């Protein structure tokens, strides 16, 4: 009985400390900013947060897919209002932002 209780408590401790717990592993804007107060992020209407600055997504050749929205006031901290947001044709968790001839890529923020 003690062994089962110990095992249960260990599982509870490990799952309670997991970033994004209760959100399917996705990090909230608050969690992203706690990790990096200067993070360049987009927060979508469904609550998904995407961050810019991941080197490997800049090196991949993604094909721009469907437009999923435009940046509205308070939605992003380093993109102008009106920037267009696109998915990629490949399943990737990447958003492509376009504005004033510039392109930036954002990766969905997930806990480890």
PyMOL commands that place a pseudoatom at each C-alpha (Angstrom):
pseudoatom trace, name=CA, resn=UNK, resi=1, chain=A, elem=C, hetatm=0, pos=[0.000, 0.000, 0.000]
pseudoatom trace, name=CA, resn=UNK, resi=2, chain=A, elem=C, hetatm=0, pos=[2.817, 2.429, 0.882]
pseudoatom trace, name=CA, resn=UNK, resi=3, chain=A, elem=C, hetatm=0, pos=[4.499, 1.659, -2.426]
pseudoatom trace, name=CA, resn=UNK, resi=4, chain=A, elem=C, hetatm=0, pos=[1.320, 2.471, -4.397]
pseudoatom trace, name=CA, resn=UNK, resi=5, chain=A, elem=C, hetatm=0, pos=[0.878, 5.740, -2.476]
pseudoatom trace, name=CA, resn=UNK, resi=6, chain=A, elem=C, hetatm=0, pos=[4.507, 6.702, -3.122]
pseudoatom trace, name=CA, resn=UNK, resi=7, chain=A, elem=C, hetatm=0, pos=[4.121, 5.939, -6.833]
pseudoatom trace, name=CA, resn=UNK, resi=8, chain=A, elem=C, hetatm=0, pos=[0.915, 7.992, -7.022]
pseudoatom trace, name=CA, resn=UNK, resi=9, chain=A, elem=C, hetatm=0, pos=[2.556, 10.955, -5.260]
pseudoatom trace, name=CA, resn=UNK, resi=10, chain=A, elem=C, hetatm=0, pos=[5.557, 10.849, -7.605]
pseudoatom trace, name=CA, resn=UNK, resi=11, chain=A, elem=C, hetatm=0, pos=[3.292, 10.901, -10.661]
pseudoatom trace, name=CA, resn=UNK, resi=12, chain=A, elem=C, hetatm=0, pos=[1.344, 13.801, -9.189]
pseudoatom trace, name=CA, resn=UNK, resi=13, chain=A, elem=C, hetatm=0, pos=[4.514, 15.798, -8.490]
pseudoatom trace, name=CA, resn=UNK, resi=14, chain=A, elem=C, hetatm=0, pos=[5.991, 15.235, -11.950]
pseudoatom trace, name=CA, resn=UNK, resi=15, chain=A, elem=C, hetatm=0, pos=[2.802, 16.069, -13.834]
pseudoatom trace, name=CA, resn=UNK, resi=16, chain=A, elem=C, hetatm=0, pos=[1.971, 19.120, -11.704]
pseudoatom trace, name=CA, resn=UNK, resi=17, chain=A, elem=C, hetatm=0, pos=[5.359, 20.712, -12.462]
pseudoatom trace, name=CA, resn=UNK, resi=18, chain=A, elem=C, hetatm=0, pos=[5.179, 20.217, -16.205]
pseudoatom trace, name=CA, resn=UNK, resi=19, chain=A, elem=C, hetatm=0, pos=[5.014, 23.522, -18.171]
pseudoatom trace, name=CA, resn=UNK, resi=20, chain=A, elem=C, hetatm=0, pos=[1.782, 23.784, -20.082]
pseudoatom trace, name=CA, resn=UNK, resi=21, chain=A, elem=C, hetatm=0, pos=[0.141, 21.152, -17.917]
pseudoatom trace, name=CA, resn=UNK, resi=22, chain=A, elem=C, hetatm=0, pos=[-3.605, 21.173, -18.412]
pseudoatom trace, name=CA, resn=UNK, resi=23, chain=A, elem=C, hetatm=0, pos=[-3.203, 22.782, -21.838]
pseudoatom trace, name=CA, resn=UNK, resi=24, chain=A, elem=C, hetatm=0, pos=[-2.067, 19.777, -23.837]
pseudoatom trace, name=CA, resn=UNK, resi=25, chain=A, elem=C, hetatm=0, pos=[1.552, 20.893, -23.411]
pseudoatom trace, name=CA, resn=UNK, resi=26, chain=A, elem=C, hetatm=0, pos=[0.934, 24.325, -24.919]
pseudoatom trace, name=CA, resn=UNK, resi=27, chain=A, elem=C, hetatm=0, pos=[2.391, 27.257, -23.012]
pseudoatom trace, name=CA, resn=UNK, resi=28, chain=A, elem=C, hetatm=0, pos=[0.330, 30.311, -22.155]
pseudoatom trace, name=CA, resn=UNK, resi=29, chain=A, elem=C, hetatm=0, pos=[1.504, 33.869, -22.846]
pseudoatom trace, name=CA, resn=UNK, resi=30, chain=A, elem=C, hetatm=0, pos=[2.226, 34.252, -19.120]
pseudoatom trace, name=CA, resn=UNK, resi=31, chain=A, elem=C, hetatm=0, pos=[4.406, 31.113, -19.136]
pseudoatom trace, name=CA, resn=UNK, resi=32, chain=A, elem=C, hetatm=0, pos=[6.273, 32.252, -22.268]
pseudoatom trace, name=CA, resn=UNK, resi=33, chain=A, elem=C, hetatm=0, pos=[6.972, 35.665, -20.733]
pseudoatom trace, name=CA, resn=UNK, resi=34, chain=A, elem=C, hetatm=0, pos=[8.055, 34.079, -17.440]
pseudoatom trace, name=CA, resn=UNK, resi=35, chain=A, elem=C, hetatm=0, pos=[10.640, 32.036, -19.340]
pseudoatom trace, name=CA, resn=UNK, resi=36, chain=A, elem=C, hetatm=0, pos=[11.704, 34.984, -21.522]
pseudoatom trace, name=CA, resn=UNK, resi=37, chain=A, elem=C, hetatm=0, pos=[10.375, 38.470, -20.633]
pseudoatom trace, name=CA, resn=UNK, resi=38, chain=A, elem=C, hetatm=0, pos=[11.600, 39.786, -24.025]
pseudoatom trace, name=CA, resn=UNK, resi=39, chain=A, elem=C, hetatm=0, pos=[9.978, 37.011, -26.101]
pseudoatom trace, name=CA, resn=UNK, resi=40, chain=A, elem=C, hetatm=0, pos=[8.645, 37.979, -29.538]
pseudoatom trace, name=CA, resn=UNK, resi=41, chain=A, elem=C, hetatm=0, pos=[5.222, 36.299, -29.491]
pseudoatom trace, name=CA, resn=UNK, resi=42, chain=A, elem=C, hetatm=0, pos=[1.818, 36.045, -31.149]
pseudoatom trace, name=CA, resn=UNK, resi=43, chain=A, elem=C, hetatm=0, pos=[-1.197, 34.967, -29.096]
pseudoatom trace, name=CA, resn=UNK, resi=44, chain=A, elem=C, hetatm=0, pos=[-3.965, 33.559, -31.268]
pseudoatom trace, name=CA, resn=UNK, resi=45, chain=A, elem=C, hetatm=0, pos=[-7.665, 33.845, -30.404]
pseudoatom trace, name=CA, resn=UNK, resi=46, chain=A, elem=C, hetatm=0, pos=[-7.743, 30.151, -29.404]
pseudoatom trace, name=CA, resn=UNK, resi=47, chain=A, elem=C, hetatm=0, pos=[-5.024, 30.845, -26.794]
pseudoatom trace, name=CA, resn=UNK, resi=48, chain=A, elem=C, hetatm=0, pos=[-2.157, 29.204, -28.700]
pseudoatom trace, name=CA, resn=UNK, resi=49, chain=A, elem=C, hetatm=0, pos=[1.061, 31.201, -28.348]
pseudoatom trace, name=CA, resn=UNK, resi=50, chain=A, elem=C, hetatm=0, pos=[3.775, 31.264, -31.015]
pseudoatom trace, name=CA, resn=UNK, resi=51, chain=A, elem=C, hetatm=0, pos=[7.310, 32.585, -30.518]
pseudoatom trace, name=CA, resn=UNK, resi=52, chain=A, elem=C, hetatm=0, pos=[9.924, 33.911, -32.920]
pseudoatom trace, name=CA, resn=UNK, resi=53, chain=A, elem=C, hetatm=0, pos=[13.643, 33.273, -32.684]
pseudoatom trace, name=CA, resn=UNK, resi=54, chain=A, elem=C, hetatm=0, pos=[13.970, 29.520, -33.157]
pseudoatom trace, name=CA, resn=UNK, resi=55, chain=A, elem=C, hetatm=0, pos=[16.982, 29.098, -35.457]
pseudoatom trace, name=CA, resn=UNK, resi=56, chain=A, elem=C, hetatm=0, pos=[16.061, 25.798, -37.092]
pseudoatom trace, name=CA, resn=UNK, resi=57, chain=A, elem=C, hetatm=0, pos=[12.704, 27.028, -38.452]
pseudoatom trace, name=CA, resn=UNK, resi=58, chain=A, elem=C, hetatm=0, pos=[14.507, 29.821, -40.310]
pseudoatom trace, name=CA, resn=UNK, resi=59, chain=A, elem=C, hetatm=0, pos=[16.640, 27.237, -42.133]
pseudoatom trace, name=CA, resn=UNK, resi=60, chain=A, elem=C, hetatm=0, pos=[13.746, 25.047, -43.331]
pseudoatom trace, name=CA, resn=UNK, resi=61, chain=A, elem=C, hetatm=0, pos=[11.961, 25.687, -46.615]
pseudoatom trace, name=CA, resn=UNK, resi=62, chain=A, elem=C, hetatm=0, pos=[8.325, 26.045, -45.633]
pseudoatom trace, name=CA, resn=UNK, resi=63, chain=A, elem=C, hetatm=0, pos=[5.643, 26.681, -48.215]
pseudoatom trace, name=CA, resn=UNK, resi=64, chain=A, elem=C, hetatm=0, pos=[3.136, 29.332, -47.169]
pseudoatom trace, name=CA, resn=UNK, resi=65, chain=A, elem=C, hetatm=0, pos=[-0.293, 27.831, -46.711]
pseudoatom trace, name=CA, resn=UNK, resi=66, chain=A, elem=C, hetatm=0, pos=[-3.673, 29.226, -45.804]
pseudoatom trace, name=CA, resn=UNK, resi=67, chain=A, elem=C, hetatm=0, pos=[-4.135, 32.670, -44.263]
pseudoatom trace, name=CA, resn=UNK, resi=68, chain=A, elem=C, hetatm=0, pos=[-5.371, 32.221, -40.695]
pseudoatom trace, name=CA, resn=UNK, resi=69, chain=A, elem=C, hetatm=0, pos=[-5.721, 35.835, -39.634]
pseudoatom trace, name=CA, resn=UNK, resi=70, chain=A, elem=C, hetatm=0, pos=[-4.221, 39.244, -39.175]
pseudoatom trace, name=CA, resn=UNK, resi=71, chain=A, elem=C, hetatm=0, pos=[-2.548, 40.739, -36.129]
pseudoatom trace, name=CA, resn=UNK, resi=72, chain=A, elem=C, hetatm=0, pos=[-4.930, 42.813, -34.039]
pseudoatom trace, name=CA, resn=UNK, resi=73, chain=A, elem=C, hetatm=0, pos=[-4.144, 45.217, -31.198]
pseudoatom trace, name=CA, resn=UNK, resi=74, chain=A, elem=C, hetatm=0, pos=[-2.631, 43.369, -28.209]
pseudoatom trace, name=CA, resn=UNK, resi=75, chain=A, elem=C, hetatm=0, pos=[-2.184, 40.102, -30.096]
pseudoatom trace, name=CA, resn=UNK, resi=76, chain=A, elem=C, hetatm=0, pos=[1.587, 40.396, -30.694]
pseudoatom trace, name=CA, resn=UNK, resi=77, chain=A, elem=C, hetatm=0, pos=[4.358, 42.449, -29.177]
pseudoatom trace, name=CA, resn=UNK, resi=78, chain=A, elem=C, hetatm=0, pos=[6.835, 42.750, -32.090]
pseudoatom trace, name=CA, resn=UNK, resi=79, chain=A, elem=C, hetatm=0, pos=[4.523, 42.671, -35.121]
pseudoatom trace, name=CA, resn=UNK, resi=80, chain=A, elem=C, hetatm=0, pos=[2.512, 45.606, -36.427]
pseudoatom trace, name=CA, resn=UNK, resi=81, chain=A, elem=C, hetatm=0, pos=[-1.278, 45.558, -36.393]
pseudoatom trace, name=CA, resn=UNK, resi=82, chain=A, elem=C, hetatm=0, pos=[-2.390, 44.285, -39.789]
pseudoatom trace, name=CA, resn=UNK, resi=83, chain=A, elem=C, hetatm=0, pos=[0.453, 41.784, -40.304]
pseudoatom trace, name=CA, resn=UNK, resi=84, chain=A, elem=C, hetatm=0, pos=[-0.940, 38.732, -42.111]
pseudoatom trace, name=CA, resn=UNK, resi=85, chain=A, elem=C, hetatm=0, pos=[-0.573, 35.273, -40.556]
pseudoatom trace, name=CA, resn=UNK, resi=86, chain=A, elem=C, hetatm=0, pos=[-0.323, 32.043, -42.542]
pseudoatom trace, name=CA, resn=UNK, resi=87, chain=A, elem=C, hetatm=0, pos=[0.041, 28.369, -41.756]
pseudoatom trace, name=CA, resn=UNK, resi=88, chain=A, elem=C, hetatm=0, pos=[2.531, 26.236, -43.648]
pseudoatom trace, name=CA, resn=UNK, resi=89, chain=A, elem=C, hetatm=0, pos=[1.506, 23.588, -46.169]
pseudoatom trace, name=CA, resn=UNK, resi=90, chain=A, elem=C, hetatm=0, pos=[3.569, 21.100, -44.158]
pseudoatom trace, name=CA, resn=UNK, resi=91, chain=A, elem=C, hetatm=0, pos=[2.324, 20.064, -40.708]
pseudoatom trace, name=CA, resn=UNK, resi=92, chain=A, elem=C, hetatm=0, pos=[4.829, 22.004, -38.616]
pseudoatom trace, name=CA, resn=UNK, resi=93, chain=A, elem=C, hetatm=0, pos=[3.403, 24.121, -35.787]
pseudoatom trace, name=CA, resn=UNK, resi=94, chain=A, elem=C, hetatm=0, pos=[4.857, 27.139, -37.605]
pseudoatom trace, name=CA, resn=UNK, resi=95, chain=A, elem=C, hetatm=0, pos=[3.096, 30.390, -38.480]
pseudoatom trace, name=CA, resn=UNK, resi=96, chain=A, elem=C, hetatm=0, pos=[4.438, 32.733, -41.130]
pseudoatom trace, name=CA, resn=UNK, resi=97, chain=A, elem=C, hetatm=0, pos=[3.893, 36.454, -40.522]
pseudoatom trace, name=CA, resn=UNK, resi=98, chain=A, elem=C, hetatm=0, pos=[4.130, 38.917, -43.416]
pseudoatom trace, name=CA, resn=UNK, resi=99, chain=A, elem=C, hetatm=0, pos=[4.125, 42.710, -43.186]
pseudoatom trace, name=CA, resn=UNK, resi=100, chain=A, elem=C, hetatm=0, pos=[5.686, 45.579, -45.173]
pseudoatom trace, name=CA, resn=UNK, resi=101, chain=A, elem=C, hetatm=0, pos=[7.730, 43.177, -47.316]
pseudoatom trace, name=CA, resn=UNK, resi=102, chain=A, elem=C, hetatm=0, pos=[9.095, 41.345, -44.245]
pseudoatom trace, name=CA, resn=UNK, resi=103, chain=A, elem=C, hetatm=0, pos=[8.587, 37.703, -43.298]
pseudoatom trace, name=CA, resn=UNK, resi=104, chain=A, elem=C, hetatm=0, pos=[8.987, 36.165, -39.859]
pseudoatom trace, name=CA, resn=UNK, resi=105, chain=A, elem=C, hetatm=0, pos=[8.394, 32.598, -38.677]
pseudoatom trace, name=CA, resn=UNK, resi=106, chain=A, elem=C, hetatm=0, pos=[6.879, 31.685, -35.324]
pseudoatom trace, name=CA, resn=UNK, resi=107, chain=A, elem=C, hetatm=0, pos=[6.839, 28.273, -33.640]
pseudoatom trace, name=CA, resn=UNK, resi=108, chain=A, elem=C, hetatm=0, pos=[4.047, 27.145, -31.319]
pseudoatom trace, name=CA, resn=UNK, resi=109, chain=A, elem=C, hetatm=0, pos=[5.250, 27.428, -27.700]
pseudoatom trace, name=CA, resn=UNK, resi=110, chain=A, elem=C, hetatm=0, pos=[5.183, 24.044, -25.972]
pseudoatom trace, name=CA, resn=UNK, resi=111, chain=A, elem=C, hetatm=0, pos=[6.409, 22.777, -22.614]
pseudoatom trace, name=CA, resn=UNK, resi=112, chain=A, elem=C, hetatm=0, pos=[9.166, 20.239, -22.407]
for i in range(1, 112): cmd.bond("trace and resi %d" % i, "trace and resi %d" % (i + 1))
show_as sticks, trace
zoom trace
